[in-house]
Amino acid sequence: MTIGTILLGIAVFLIVAAIVYRPFLEPRYRSEIGSRRQALLDQKEAVLEEIHLLDFDHETGKVPDRHYASQRVTLIREAAELLRELDAHGLNLPAANPADAQDDAIEAAIRRLRRRPDPQPANGNGPAPLPVAEAVAEAAEASPRQPLPAPAREAAPIAGAFCPQCGNGHDAGDKFCAFCGTQLS
């Protein structure tokens, strides 16, 4: 054996050892709360999957009615208990989604508009109505601005381009109606 072969063997051994022992050497990044939350979420997903499979087995006739009802009640109780435990510890919080925050701000502005008193009281005095555009702008300022996704295709048809058979709009270059299949002239 040459010295090069021995050094190559030692290098391969050290690389394999580092890969094998790496999990034991790394510090734990997850806190105990995070791991408890993840364990409960995994259990919840497993129970929900069991309910789904039980429903499927019942629909296909593998599980008779008398067993299905009792098993489904047991699984639903187990899922409810897991949700209660997640809620009790404050662990059932969804991940933050910026689009959801923007939607929530808009919904809050709409709720405020609906709770306002009648804008035109009988005596003619009272607060002026808040225009919808101002309410949406107010809601947009309350949440972080995220660009809205662009539509994949223009929704509005070209003026005058309607199917003579079904009346649905179509694009100018279409030869057939996408809804009913009628040939367009």
Summary of the structure (lengths in Angstrom):
residues: 185
radius of gyration: 30.9
end to end distance: 85.1
largest distance: 106.3
contacts: 370
relative contact order: 0.06
helix: 56%
strand: 2%
